């Protein structure tokens, strides 16, 4: 259900922010004190006075929505259609009659405010890596790095504009994750698999060598399929869940084609958020998205 009320009324939008932000009570963004009282309003937004430090603040102070030329309802609409419908920035620009630059900056500001997914793995876990074309478009247009990146053969690299992106499927919790990395090395793999609930985590991989050291480690039980040999599954041992998540990831990035590699992390965190709120009703989804950005 499209939460349309939040996109047409600024006070309904402000009300939602209040609900999410002050869920555990109003707290001064400056000194963290909860000794606050209501103190009139600033436009549609409730204002407060902190009795500890004497400062006033309102619902938007200290959030990504403060000092913005977009109203909250425009912010919400942008965030909602971006996450929910995989809408391109060009299309949002057309719907809101704002400049492309304004919309892109807001979307990216939102995406940068998102935290890395916290992964607690119970296993068995599928892990796989893909390489996404992400050059320096927009920053260094027409420079040779991009064309060089696209012609790279085989495994990609961050420097070659094809950064590795890991997908993980935890069959125990049924959670899926997508995490970009600077390199597809053993240390990266260990970091990704570091937080686990089992003493020995069962890990399914392909035959890529970065996973080999897991076999000599008691913390892991590694099993793998070798795709080069035409082998895609051996009973439970496969990374098909990763592959389908990787294809959803590619579809997510496709309207934003040319996302540069330094922006890949925020765009992939937004994708992670999109997956989290996938089945939630409109208002709940919007609340969840706001909460993630606060
Ligand atoms: Zn204060």
Boltz pocket constraint, residues with backbone or C-beta under 6 A from the ligand:
constraints:
  - pocket:
      binder: B
      contacts: [[A, 28], [A, 29], [A, 30], [A, 31], [A, 32], [A, 33], [A, 50], [A, 51], [A, 52], [A, 53], [A, 54], [A, 55]]
      max_distance: 6.0
